[in-house]
């Protein structure tokens, strides 16, 4: 089953709360070139690692650690256009986490903020 979508508006409205941990699946050079969501609760986990399972283990530890800053947060996965984000969110869902994909990725998120 495909992971649910979160809209840019809904994400932006919740960035000041402790509801989500953002997971960017892009390489660092792409993040720097294209841009990224400005949020403190964010980690970078390559899509390859999520799909192979090791990345899912990393994210799972972060949200399941009762003493950690991301305890019991839902996960929002994103990339530039939404395709890799959906794959990553699906992998996390399959690993038993509550994960969402940022609708159409970072580029759409950024365009929505300018409206």
Number of C-alpha atoms within 10 A of each C-alpha: 6 14 21 16 18 17 16 19 12 10 18 15 9 11 17 12 8 14 17 24 25 28 25 26 25 20 13 14 9 12 17 10 8 13 15 20 18 10 13 10 17 18 16 17 22 18 26 15 16 22 16 11 15 13 21 24 14 14 22 19 14 19 20 14 12 11 9 11 13 22 18 19 19 17 24 27 34 31 29 22 16 20 16 21 29 27 21 32 32 24 23 26 19 16 16 11 20 17 29 27 28 28 24 20 25 23 17 16 22 15 10 13 10 6 5
